[in-house]
Amino acid sequence: MNGLTAFQRDILYVIEAMDAPHGLAIKKQLEAYYETEVNHGRLYPNLDDLAEDGLIEKGEYDKRTNKYTLSSEGRALLQARRKWEDEHLREAN
């Protein structure tokens, strides 16, 4: 997760939990979690950055709507994060 913001990490978690979501579905899940509006100017540049970094794959539903899935690298990154969290949570208990 080096170099990712918490917002980008949360985007990865949302994408992992959904079946190839489009941007507005991701936005809705993030807004529910944050309990505040997530504007397009924040969401879409971060989606583009994650795609450029190879952590997600960007495809098309149609000419106007993109869909997002985790890449194998993104999936591995989340698995490594979960392992790290588990180790540190165990130490705290």
Biopython code that builds the backbone (N, CA, C, O; Angstrom):
import numpy as np
from Bio.PDB.StructureBuilder import StructureBuilder

atoms = [
    (1, "MET", "N", (0.816, -1.193, 0.000)),
    (1, "MET", "CA", (0.000, 0.000, 0.000)),
    (1, "MET", "C", (0.857, 1.253, 0.000)),
    (1, "MET", "O", (0.353, 2.371, 0.107)),
    (2, "ASN", "N", (2.154, 1.047, -0.122)),
    (2, "ASN", "CA", (3.044, 2.197, -0.165)),
    (2, "ASN", "C", (2.643, 3.133, -1.288)),
    (2, "ASN", "O", (2.451, 2.710, -2.428)),
    (3, "GLY", "N", (2.521, 4.385, -0.960)),
    (3, "GLY", "CA", (2.222, 5.391, -1.957)),
    (3, "GLY", "C", (0.745, 5.614, -2.209)),
    (3, "GLY", "O", (0.387, 6.586, -2.874)),
    (4, "LEU", "N", (-0.129, 4.752, -1.704)),
    (4, "LEU", "CA", (-1.561, 4.946, -1.888)),
    (4, "LEU", "C", (-2.114, 5.805, -0.765)),
    (4, "LEU", "O", (-1.658, 5.733, 0.376)),
    (5, "THR", "N", (-3.090, 6.606, -1.102)),
    (5, "THR", "CA", (-3.802, 7.340, -0.064)),
    (5, "THR", "C", (-4.852, 6.415, 0.547)),
    (5, "THR", "O", (-5.171, 5.370, -0.020)),
    (6, "ALA", "N", (-5.380, 6.797, 1.687)),
    (6, "ALA", "CA", (-6.461, 6.020, 2.306)),
    (6, "ALA", "C", (-7.668, 5.980, 1.373)),
    (6, "ALA", "O", (-8.351, 4.959, 1.292)),
    (7, "PHE", "N", (-7.934, 7.068, 0.676)),
    (7, "PHE", "CA", (-9.055, 7.117, -0.266)),
    (7, "PHE", "C", (-8.846, 6.104, -1.390)),
    (7, "PHE", "O", (-9.782, 5.396, -1.761)),
    (8, "GLN", "N", (-7.648, 6.028, -1.929)),
    (8, "GLN", "CA", (-7.360, 5.056, -2.984)),
    (8, "GLN", "C", (-7.487, 3.629, -2.465)),
    (8, "GLN", "O", (-8.008, 2.759, -3.163)),
    (9, "ARG", "N", (-7.021, 3.387, -1.261)),
    (9, "ARG", "CA", (-7.158, 2.062, -0.653)),
    (9, "ARG", "C", (-8.633, 1.705, -0.514)),
    (9, "ARG", "O", (-9.029, 0.575, -0.796)),
    (10, "ASP", "N", (-9.443, 2.660, -0.082)),
    (10, "ASP", "CA", (-10.873, 2.405, 0.066)),
    (10, "ASP", "C", (-11.527, 2.124, -1.283)),
    (10, "ASP", "O", (-12.437, 1.299, -1.365)),
    (11, "ILE", "N", (-11.084, 2.787, -2.323)),
    (11, "ILE", "CA", (-11.594, 2.502, -3.670)),
    (11, "ILE", "C", (-11.312, 1.042, -4.028)),
    (11, "ILE", "O", (-12.183, 0.354, -4.559)),
    (12, "LEU", "N", (-10.104, 0.573, -3.739)),
    (12, "LEU", "CA", (-9.768, -0.814, -4.037)),
    (12, "LEU", "C", (-10.689, -1.772, -3.287)),
    (12, "LEU", "O", (-11.167, -2.749, -3.864)),
    (13, "TYR", "N", (-10.941, -1.502, -2.012)),
    (13, "TYR", "CA", (-11.834, -2.360, -1.234)),
    (13, "TYR", "C", (-13.243, -2.371, -1.832)),
    (13, "TYR", "O", (-13.868, -3.427, -1.924)),
    (14, "VAL", "N", (-13.737, -1.217, -2.234)),
    (14, "VAL", "CA", (-15.076, -1.130, -2.822)),
    (14, "VAL", "C", (-15.136, -1.923, -4.123)),
    (14, "VAL", "O", (-16.077, -2.686, -4.338)),
    (15, "ILE", "N", (-14.153, -1.752, -4.983)),
    (15, "ILE", "CA", (-14.141, -2.472, -6.258)),
    (15, "ILE", "C", (-14.076, -3.979, -6.024)),
    (15, "ILE", "O", (-14.743, -4.752, -6.711)),
    (16, "GLU", "N", (-13.270, -4.387, -5.051)),
    (16, "GLU", "CA", (-13.157, -5.818, -4.766)),
    (16, "GLU", "C", (-14.500, -6.412, -4.335)),
    (16, "GLU", "O", (-14.816, -7.550, -4.682)),
    (17, "ALA", "N", (-15.277, -5.657, -3.593)),
    (17, "ALA", "CA", (-16.538, -6.159, -3.044)),
    (17, "ALA", "C", (-17.675, -6.183, -4.059)),
    (17, "ALA", "O", (-18.717, -6.786, -3.801)),
    (18, "MET", "N", (-17.493, -5.542, -5.199)),
    (18, "MET", "CA", (-18.562, -5.437, -6.186)),
    (18, "MET", "C", (-18.168, -6.169, -7.466)),
    (18, "MET", "O", (-16.998, -6.486, -7.679)),
    (19, "ASP", "N", (-19.155, -6.428, -8.307)),
    (19, "ASP", "CA", (-18.924, -7.120, -9.570)),
    (19, "ASP", "C", (-18.777, -6.094, -10.692)),
    (19, "ASP", "O", (-19.768, -5.655, -11.275)),
    (20, "ALA", "N", (-17.546, -5.719, -10.989)),
    (20, "ALA", "CA", (-17.230, -4.757, -12.059)),
    (20, "ALA", "C", (-18.094, -3.502, -11.976)),
    (20, "ALA", "O", (-18.855, -3.206, -12.897)),
    (21, "PRO", "N", (-17.976, -2.768, -10.874)),
    (21, "PRO", "CA", (-18.814, -1.575, -10.712)),
    (21, "PRO", "C", (-18.430, -0.447, -11.664)),
    (21, "PRO", "O", (-17.289, -0.357, -12.119)),
    (22, "HIS", "N", (-19.402, 0.409, -11.953)),
    (22, "HIS", "CA", (-19.137, 1.635, -12.700)),
    (22, "HIS", "C", (-18.843, 2.732, -11.686)),
    (22, "HIS", "O", (-19.044, 2.548, -10.485)),
    (23, "GLY", "N", (-18.375, 3.852, -12.167)),
    (23, "GLY", "CA", (-17.932, 4.939, -11.297)),
    (23, "GLY", "C", (-18.968, 5.413, -10.302)),
    (23, "GLY", "O", (-18.645, 5.643, -9.136)),
    (24, "LEU", "N", (-20.223, 5.567, -10.745)),
    (24, "LEU", "CA", (-21.249, 6.071, -9.834)),
    (24, "LEU", "C", (-21.580, 5.069, -8.729)),
    (24, "LEU", "O", (-21.938, 5.468, -7.620)),
    (25, "ALA", "N", (-21.463, 3.775, -9.019)),
    (25, "ALA", "CA", (-21.681, 2.766, -7.977)),
    (25, "ALA", "C", (-20.567, 2.824, -6.935)),
    (25, "ALA", "O", (-20.817, 2.680, -5.738)),
    (26, "ILE", "N", (-19.346, 3.034, -7.395)),
    (26, "ILE", "CA", (-18.214, 3.190, -6.472)),
    (26, "ILE", "C", (-18.428, 4.436, -5.622)),
    (26, "ILE", "O", (-18.239, 4.409, -4.406)),
    (27, "LYS", "N", (-18.820, 5.515, -6.264)),
    (27, "LYS", "CA", (-19.076, 6.781, -5.578)),
    (27, "LYS", "C", (-20.128, 6.599, -4.488)),
    (27, "LYS", "O", (-19.962, 7.092, -3.372)),
    (28, "LYS", "N", (-21.201, 5.899, -4.806)),
    (28, "LYS", "CA", (-22.287, 5.679, -3.846)),
    (28, "LYS", "C", (-21.800, 4.900, -2.624)),
    (28, "LYS", "O", (-22.159, 5.239, -1.496)),
    (29, "GLN", "N", (-20.994, 3.868, -2.831)),
    (29, "GLN", "CA", (-20.470, 3.082, -1.713)),
    (29, "GLN", "C", (-19.524, 3.909, -0.835)),
    (29, "GLN", "O", (-19.563, 3.815, 0.391)),
    (30, "LEU", "N", (-18.687, 4.707, -1.467)),
    (30, "LEU", "CA", (-17.772, 5.553, -0.705)),
    (30, "LEU", "C", (-18.540, 6.608, 0.094)),
    (30, "LEU", "O", (-18.195, 6.894, 1.240)),
    (31, "GLU", "N", (-19.572, 7.181, -0.507)),
    (31, "GLU", "CA", (-20.373, 8.180, 0.198)),
    (31, "GLU", "C", (-21.080, 7.570, 1.406)),
    (31, "GLU", "O", (-21.204, 8.215, 2.447)),
    (32, "ALA", "N", (-21.540, 6.334, 1.268)),
    (32, "ALA", "CA", (-22.179, 5.654, 2.398)),
    (32, "ALA", "C", (-21.175, 5.443, 3.527)),
    (32, "ALA", "O", (-21.503, 5.616, 4.701)),
    (33, "TYR", "N", (-19.955, 5.069, 3.163)),
    (33, "TYR", "CA", (-18.919, 4.845, 4.168)),
    (33, "TYR", "C", (-18.479, 6.149, 4.830)),
    (33, "TYR", "O", (-18.398, 6.232, 6.056)),
    (34, "TYR", "N", (-18.198, 7.157, 4.023)),
    (34, "TYR", "CA", (-17.705, 8.427, 4.547)),
    (34, "TYR", "C", (-18.808, 9.309, 5.125)),
    (34, "TYR", "O", (-18.531, 10.266, 5.847)),
    (35, "GLU", "N", (-20.043, 8.987, 4.809)),
    (35, "GLU", "CA", (-21.193, 9.768, 5.237)),
    (35, "GLU", "C", (-21.098, 11.226, 4.786)),
    (35, "GLU", "O", (-21.502, 12.146, 5.497)),
    (36, "THR", "N", (-20.560, 11.403, 3.602)),
    (36, "THR", "CA", (-20.465, 12.725, 2.992)),
    (36, "THR", "C", (-20.334, 12.547, 1.484)),
    (36, "THR", "O", (-20.028, 11.459, 0.997)),
    (37, "GLU", "N", (-20.568, 13.626, 0.760)),
    (37, "GLU", "CA", (-20.485, 13.554, -0.694)),
    (37, "GLU", "C", (-19.037, 13.374, -1.163)),
    (37, "GLU", "O", (-18.117, 13.995, -0.630)),
    (38, "VAL", "N", (-18.859, 12.533, -2.145)),
    (38, "VAL", "CA", (-17.576, 12.361, -2.827)),
    (38, "VAL", "C", (-17.753, 12.966, -4.204)),
    (38, "VAL", "O", (-18.555, 12.473, -4.997)),
    (39, "ASN", "N", (-17.017, 14.030, -4.502)),
    (39, "ASN", "CA", (-17.242, 14.673, -5.793)),
    (39, "ASN", "C", (-16.468, 13.976, -6.913)),
    (39, "ASN", "O", (-15.465, 13.299, -6.687)),
    (40, "HIS", "N", (-16.976, 14.174, -8.117)),
    (40, "HIS", "CA", (-16.384, 13.541, -9.304)),
    (40, "HIS", "C", (-14.926, 13.936, -9.484)),
    (40, "HIS", "O", (-14.110, 13.124, -9.919)),
    (41, "GLY", "N", (-14.596, 15.178, -9.151)),
    (41, "GLY", "CA", (-13.234, 15.669, -9.309)),
    (41, "GLY", "C", (-12.241, 14.988, -8.382)),
    (41, "GLY", "O", (-11.031, 15.083, -8.588)),
    (42, "ARG", "N", (-12.734, 14.318, -7.387)),
    (42, "ARG", "CA", (-11.866, 13.537, -6.493)),
    (42, "ARG", "C", (-11.835, 12.066, -6.930)),
    (42, "ARG", "O", (-10.773, 11.443, -6.961)),
    (43, "LEU", "N", (-12.993, 11.527, -7.262)),
    (43, "LEU", "CA", (-13.096, 10.103, -7.559)),
    (43, "LEU", "C", (-12.393, 9.705, -8.855)),
    (43, "LEU", "O", (-11.543, 8.814, -8.853)),
    (44, "TYR", "N", (-12.743, 10.356, -9.953)),
    (44, "TYR", "CA", (-12.271, 9.877, -11.254)),
    (44, "TYR", "C", (-10.761, 10.034, -11.466)),
    (44, "TYR", "O", (-10.151, 9.150, -12.067)),
    (45, "PRO", "N", (-10.140, 11.106, -11.006)),
    (45, "PRO", "CA", (-8.672, 11.145, -11.109)),
    (45, "PRO", "C", (-7.998, 10.025, -10.310)),
    (45, "PRO", "O", (-6.972, 9.494, -10.733)),
    (46, "ASN", "N", (-8.569, 9.668, -9.166)),
    (46, "ASN", "CA", (-8.009, 8.578, -8.373)),
    (46, "ASN", "C", (-8.217, 7.232, -9.058)),
    (46, "ASN", "O", (-7.334, 6.375, -9.013)),
    (47, "LEU", "N", (-9.381, 7.035, -9.696)),
    (47, "LEU", "CA", (-9.593, 5.815, -10.475)),
    (47, "LEU", "C", (-8.579, 5.730, -11.610)),
    (47, "LEU", "O", (-8.012, 4.669, -11.869)),
    (48, "ASP", "N", (-8.356, 6.851, -12.283)),
    (48, "ASP", "CA", (-7.376, 6.874, -13.380)),
    (48, "ASP", "C", (-5.967, 6.564, -12.867)),
    (48, "ASP", "O", (-5.222, 5.823, -13.507)),
    (49, "ASP", "N", (-5.607, 7.127, -11.724)),
    (49, "ASP", "CA", (-4.284, 6.864, -11.149)),
    (49, "ASP", "C", (-4.116, 5.382, -10.803)),
    (49, "ASP", "O", (-3.070, 4.791, -11.071)),
    (50, "LEU", "N", (-5.147, 4.791, -10.210)),
    (50, "LEU", "CA", (-5.078, 3.375, -9.861)),
    (50, "LEU", "C", (-4.966, 2.500, -11.103)),
    (50, "LEU", "O", (-4.277, 1.480, -11.091)),
    (51, "ALA", "N", (-5.644, 2.901, -12.170)),
    (51, "ALA", "CA", (-5.544, 2.160, -13.437)),
    (51, "ALA", "C", (-4.138, 2.314, -14.029)),
    (51, "ALA", "O", (-3.550, 1.341, -14.503)),
    (52, "GLU", "N", (-3.610, 3.525, -14.000)),
    (52, "GLU", "CA", (-2.258, 3.763, -14.524)),
    (52, "GLU", "C", (-1.203, 2.997, -13.731)),
    (52, "GLU", "O", (-0.186, 2.576, -14.283)),
    (53, "ASP", "N", (-1.450, 2.818, -12.431)),
    (53, "ASP", "CA", (-0.521, 2.074, -11.577)),
    (53, "ASP", "C", (-0.696, 0.562, -11.712)),
    (53, "ASP", "O", (0.056, -0.208, -11.114)),
    (54, "GLY", "N", (-1.681, 0.141, -12.493)),
    (54, "GLY", "CA", (-1.900, -1.278, -12.725)),
    (54, "GLY", "C", (-2.633, -2.004, -11.613)),
    (54, "GLY", "O", (-2.626, -3.234, -11.567)),
    (55, "LEU", "N", (-3.266, -1.259, -10.713)),
    (55, "LEU", "CA", (-3.970, -1.883, -9.597)),
    (55, "LEU", "C", (-5.423, -2.211, -9.921)),
    (55, "LEU", "O", (-6.015, -3.107, -9.319)),
    (56, "ILE", "N", (-5.991, -1.481, -10.874)),
    (56, "ILE", "CA", (-7.328, -1.789, -11.357)),
    (56, "ILE", "C", (-7.304, -1.791, -12.876)),
    (56, "ILE", "O", (-6.402, -1.238, -13.505)),
    (57, "GLU", "N", (-8.319, -2.428, -13.447)),
    (57, "GLU", "CA", (-8.479, -2.434, -14.895)),
    (57, "GLU", "C", (-9.756, -1.686, -15.229)),
    (57, "GLU", "O", (-10.791, -1.863, -14.586)),
    (58, "LYS", "N", (-9.661, -0.858, -16.235)),
    (58, "LYS", "CA", (-10.772, -0.017, -16.652)),
    (58, "LYS", "C", (-11.285, -0.545, -17.986)),
    (58, "LYS", "O", (-10.544, -0.621, -18.966)),
    (59, "GLY", "N", (-12.556, -0.905, -18.006)),
    (59, "GLY", "CA", (-13.183, -1.381, -19.232)),
    (59, "GLY", "C", (-14.408, -0.536, -19.536)),
    (59, "GLY", "O", (-14.651, 0.474, -18.875)),
    (60, "GLU", "N", (-15.178, -0.947, -20.531)),
    (60, "GLU", "CA", (-16.374, -0.189, -20.911)),
    (60, "GLU", "C", (-17.613, -1.062, -20.852)),
    (60, "GLU", "O", (-17.609, -2.201, -21.318)),
    (61, "TYR", "N", (-18.686, -0.510, -20.268)),
    (61, "TYR", "CA", (-20.009, -1.110, -20.409)),
    (61, "TYR", "C", (-20.588, -0.658, -21.737)),
    (61, "TYR", "O", (-21.165, -1.441, -22.491)),
    (62, "ASP", "N", (-20.417, 0.628, -21.997)),
    (62, "ASP", "CA", (-20.852, 1.236, -23.260)),
    (62, "ASP", "C", (-19.977, 2.464, -23.492)),
    (62, "ASP", "O", (-19.008, 2.674, -22.761)),
    (63, "LYS", "N", (-20.293, 3.262, -24.474)),
    (63, "LYS", "CA", (-19.459, 4.421, -24.816)),
    (63, "LYS", "C", (-19.381, 5.466, -23.706)),
    (63, "LYS", "O", (-18.443, 6.261, -23.667)),
    (64, "ARG", "N", (-20.363, 5.468, -22.805)),
    (64, "ARG", "CA", (-20.403, 6.489, -21.759)),
    (64, "ARG", "C", (-20.028, 5.984, -20.374)),
    (64, "ARG", "O", (-19.717, 6.780, -19.488)),
    (65, "THR", "N", (-20.053, 4.676, -20.178)),
    (65, "THR", "CA", (-19.907, 4.131, -18.832)),
    (65, "THR", "C", (-18.736, 3.164, -18.754)),
    (65, "THR", "O", (-18.668, 2.185, -19.497)),
    (66, "ASN", "N", (-17.826, 3.452, -17.851)),
    (66, "ASN", "CA", (-16.683, 2.572, -17.613)),
    (66, "ASN", "C", (-16.990, 1.612, -16.472)),
    (66, "ASN", "O", (-17.802, 1.908, -15.596)),
    (67, "LYS", "N", (-16.333, 0.464, -16.496)),
    (67, "LYS", "CA", (-16.410, -0.483, -15.391)),
    (67, "LYS", "C", (-14.998, -0.716, -14.878)),
    (67, "LYS", "O", (-14.020, -0.576, -15.612)),
    (68, "TYR", "N", (-14.914, -1.072, -13.614)),
    (68, "TYR", "CA", (-13.619, -1.222, -12.970)),
    (68, "TYR", "C", (-13.530, -2.581, -12.279)),
    (68, "TYR", "O", (-14.486, -3.022, -11.641)),
    (69, "THR", "N", (-12.395, -3.233, -12.406)),
    (69, "THR", "CA", (-12.119, -4.489, -11.718)),
    (69, "THR", "C", (-10.709, -4.422, -11.148)),
    (69, "THR", "O", (-9.863, -3.677, -11.642)),
    (70, "LEU", "N", (-10.469, -5.203, -10.114)),
    (70, "LEU", "CA", (-9.112, -5.286, -9.570)),
    (70, "LEU", "C", (-8.241, -6.086, -10.513)),
    (70, "LEU", "O", (-8.677, -7.089, -11.078)),
    (71, "SER", "N", (-7.030, -5.648, -10.678)),
    (71, "SER", "CA", (-6.042, -6.440, -11.418)),
    (71, "SER", "C", (-5.464, -7.473, -10.455)),
    (71, "SER", "O", (-5.727, -7.418, -9.254)),
    (72, "SER", "N", (-4.690, -8.400, -10.970)),
    (72, "SER", "CA", (-4.047, -9.377, -10.083)),
    (72, "SER", "C", (-3.104, -8.662, -9.110)),
    (72, "SER", "O", (-2.965, -9.071, -7.957)),
    (73, "GLU", "N", (-2.464, -7.602, -9.581)),
    (73, "GLU", "CA", (-1.582, -6.824, -8.700)),
    (73, "GLU", "C", (-2.388, -6.136, -7.594)),
    (73, "GLU", "O", (-1.964, -6.110, -6.438)),
    (74, "GLY", "N", (-3.536, -5.588, -7.947)),
    (74, "GLY", "CA", (-4.396, -4.954, -6.950)),
    (74, "GLY", "C", (-4.911, -5.949, -5.930)),
    (74, "GLY", "O", (-4.970, -5.648, -4.738)),
    (75, "ARG", "N", (-5.281, -7.128, -6.391)),
    (75, "ARG", "CA", (-5.761, -8.182, -5.497)),
    (75, "ARG", "C", (-4.636, -8.621, -4.537)),
    (75, "ARG", "O", (-4.867, -8.798, -3.341)),
    (76, "ALA", "N", (-3.439, -8.790, -5.069)),
    (76, "ALA", "CA", (-2.294, -9.182, -4.233)),
    (76, "ALA", "C", (-1.988, -8.101, -3.195)),
    (76, "ALA", "O", (-1.653, -8.409, -2.051)),
    (77, "LEU", "N", (-2.105, -6.853, -3.594)),
    (77, "LEU", "CA", (-1.853, -5.747, -2.675)),
    (77, "LEU", "C", (-2.850, -5.767, -1.513)),
    (77, "LEU", "O", (-2.464, -5.565, -0.362)),
    (78, "LEU", "N", (-4.127, -6.009, -1.811)),
    (78, "LEU", "CA", (-5.130, -6.076, -0.751)),
    (78, "LEU", "C", (-4.896, -7.280, 0.160)),
    (78, "LEU", "O", (-5.080, -7.181, 1.373)),
    (79, "GLN", "N", (-4.495, -8.408, -0.409)),
    (79, "GLN", "CA", (-4.206, -9.583, 0.407)),
    (79, "GLN", "C", (-3.033, -9.312, 1.343)),
    (79, "GLN", "O", (-3.065, -9.701, 2.511)),
    (80, "ALA", "N", (-2.011, -8.657, 0.841)),
    (80, "ALA", "CA", (-0.859, -8.309, 1.679)),
    (80, "ALA", "C", (-1.273, -7.344, 2.784)),
    (80, "ALA", "O", (-0.795, -7.447, 3.913)),
    (81, "ARG", "N", (-2.150, -6.421, 2.466)),
    (81, "ARG", "CA", (-2.642, -5.464, 3.465)),
    (81, "ARG", "C", (-3.422, -6.181, 4.562)),
    (81, "ARG", "O", (-3.243, -5.896, 5.746)),
    (82, "ARG", "N", (-4.287, -7.115, 4.163)),
    (82, "ARG", "CA", (-5.061, -7.868, 5.151)),
    (82, "ARG", "C", (-4.147, -8.672, 6.071)),
    (82, "ARG", "O", (-4.371, -8.735, 7.279)),
    (83, "LYS", "N", (-3.126, -9.278, 5.498)),
    (83, "LYS", "CA", (-2.172, -10.048, 6.299)),
    (83, "LYS", "C", (-1.486, -9.130, 7.307)),
    (83, "LYS", "O", (-1.362, -9.471, 8.483)),
    (84, "TRP", "N", (-1.047, -7.979, 6.843)),
    (84, "TRP", "CA", (-0.387, -7.012, 7.719)),
    (84, "TRP", "C", (-1.332, -6.571, 8.839)),
    (84, "TRP", "O", (-0.934, -6.511, 10.002)),
    (85, "GLU", "N", (-2.595, -6.261, 8.485)),
    (85, "GLU", "CA", (-3.573, -5.845, 9.490)),
    (85, "GLU", "C", (-3.809, -6.952, 10.510)),
    (85, "GLU", "O", (-3.846, -6.693, 11.713)),
    (86, "ASP", "N", (-3.970, -8.198, 10.029)),
    (86, "ASP", "CA", (-4.199, -9.328, 10.931)),
    (86, "ASP", "C", (-3.056, -9.489, 11.916)),
    (86, "ASP", "O", (-3.279, -9.703, 13.108)),
    (87, "GLU", "N", (-1.836, -9.386, 11.419)),
    (87, "GLU", "CA", (-0.670, -9.524, 12.297)),
    (87, "GLU", "C", (-0.643, -8.440, 13.363)),
    (87, "GLU", "O", (-0.328, -8.708, 14.522)),
    (88, "HIS", "N", (-0.969, -7.239, 12.974)),
    (88, "HIS", "CA", (-0.907, -6.128, 13.926)),
    (88, "HIS", "C", (-2.105, -6.106, 14.867)),
    (88, "HIS", "O", (-1.988, -5.659, 16.008)),
    (89, "LEU", "N", (-3.232, -6.575, 14.410)),
    (89, "LEU", "CA", (-4.392, -6.655, 15.298)),
    (89, "LEU", "C", (-4.187, -7.746, 16.346)),
    (89, "LEU", "O", (-4.585, -7.581, 17.499)),
    (90, "ARG", "N", (-3.572, -8.849, 15.955)),
    (90, "ARG", "CA", (-3.280, -9.926, 16.898)),
    (90, "ARG", "C", (-2.335, -9.437, 17.985)),
    (90, "ARG", "O", (-2.498, -9.771, 19.159)),
    (91, "GLU", "N", (-1.353, -8.649, 17.591)),
    (91, "GLU", "CA", (-0.375, -8.130, 18.560)),
    (91, "GLU", "C", (-1.043, -7.197, 19.558)),
    (91, "GLU", "O", (-0.629, -7.130, 20.716)),
    (92, "ALA", "N", (-2.054, -6.489, 19.130)),
    (92, "ALA", "CA", (-2.734, -5.538, 20.010)),
    (92, "ALA", "C", (-3.631, -6.234, 21.016)),
    (92, "ALA", "O", (-3.914, -5.684, 22.080)),
    (93, "ASN", "N", (-4.080, -7.435, 20.691)),
    (93, "ASN", "CA", (-4.985, -8.155, 21.589)),
    (93, "ASN", "C", (-4.211, -8.914, 22.567)),
    (93, "ASN", "O", (-4.788, -9.592, 23.418)),
]
sb = StructureBuilder()
sb.init_structure("model")
sb.init_model(0)
sb.init_chain("A")
sb.init_seg("    ")
for serial, (resi, resn, name, xyz) in enumerate(atoms, 1):
    if name == "N":
        sb.init_residue(resn, " ", resi, " ")
    sb.init_atom(name, np.array(xyz, "f"), 0.0, 1.0, " ", f" {name:<3s}", serial, name[0])
structure = sb.get_structure()
